[in-house]
Amino acid sequence: MARLSSVLLLALVALALFVSGADAACSCKKQDETVGPCKVEVDVCGCVTRFHWKYKATASASGVSNDHKWSDSGSGAAKDAIVGLFQKMNAANTCNCQTGTIPFGKCQIQSRGCFFFANESAMDNKQPTYRGVVIAPNGANYEVDNANAETAVQAAMQAMLQAQPGLAQTCN
């Protein structure tokens, strides 16, 4: 009877782990990747979840982090986390952005160009997309994505002028 109770208890514990999908066992490894001017810290964990081996990763750079769950390989989880990280990073103080000022009459328009990857294939092929960002004098942001950094910023400037046609008079 005691043996039957032990077997039943063990079966219930195994069933609870299976149903919850909890990480029963994980093995993690930190690594650094260099992507353009950015040093990216990647933490990849291989975990047994629902009796399958899966991988998750967190990529961090410039104070921004991105998590990716679950992939069938550690390298796949790492790449997905890095792609998501660069898609998130859009601030003037991030390693993937360059900032500048565009003189526009008596106004100084703050601008930045940031690179990111549309997907894992674009990252593998070193084909970034650039996000041009300009900040109007009233604080409104205008963003345009393009394959060329300069074109992205110019298009963002045009978008600002279309959205705020009175800006040309205000700044001249």
NORVEN-V252039 format. One record per backbone hydrogen bond with DSSP energy under -0.5 kcal/mol. NH is the residue of the N-H (numbers start at 0). CO is the residue of the C=O. If there is no record, write none. Layout:
NH CO
NH CO
This chain:
4 0
5 1
6 2
7 3
8 4
9 5
10 6
11 7
12 8
13 9
14 10
15 11
16 12
17 13
18 14
19 15
20 16
21 16
23 21
23 47
24 47
26 45
28 43
30 41
32 39
34 32
34 37
35 33
37 34
39 32
39 37
40 38
40 59
41 30
41 39
42 57
43 28
43 41
44 55
45 26
46 44
46 53
47 24
48 46
48 51
49 21
51 48
53 46
53 51
54 70
55 44
56 67
57 42
58 65
59 40
60 63
63 60
65 58
67 56
70 54
76 72
77 73
78 74
79 75
80 76
81 77
82 78
83 79
84 80
85 81
86 82
87 83
88 84
89 87
93 90
96 93
97 112
99 110
101 108
102 100
103 106
105 170
106 103
108 101
108 106
109 107
109 134
110 99
111 132
112 97
113 130
114 95
115 128
122 118
123 119
124 120
125 122
126 121
127 125
128 115
129 145
130 113
131 129
131 143
132 111
133 141
134 109
135 133
135 139
138 135
141 133
143 131
145 129
151 147
152 148
153 149
154 150
155 151
156 152
157 153
158 154
159 155
160 156
161 157
162 158
163 159
166 163
167 164
169 165
170 166
171 167
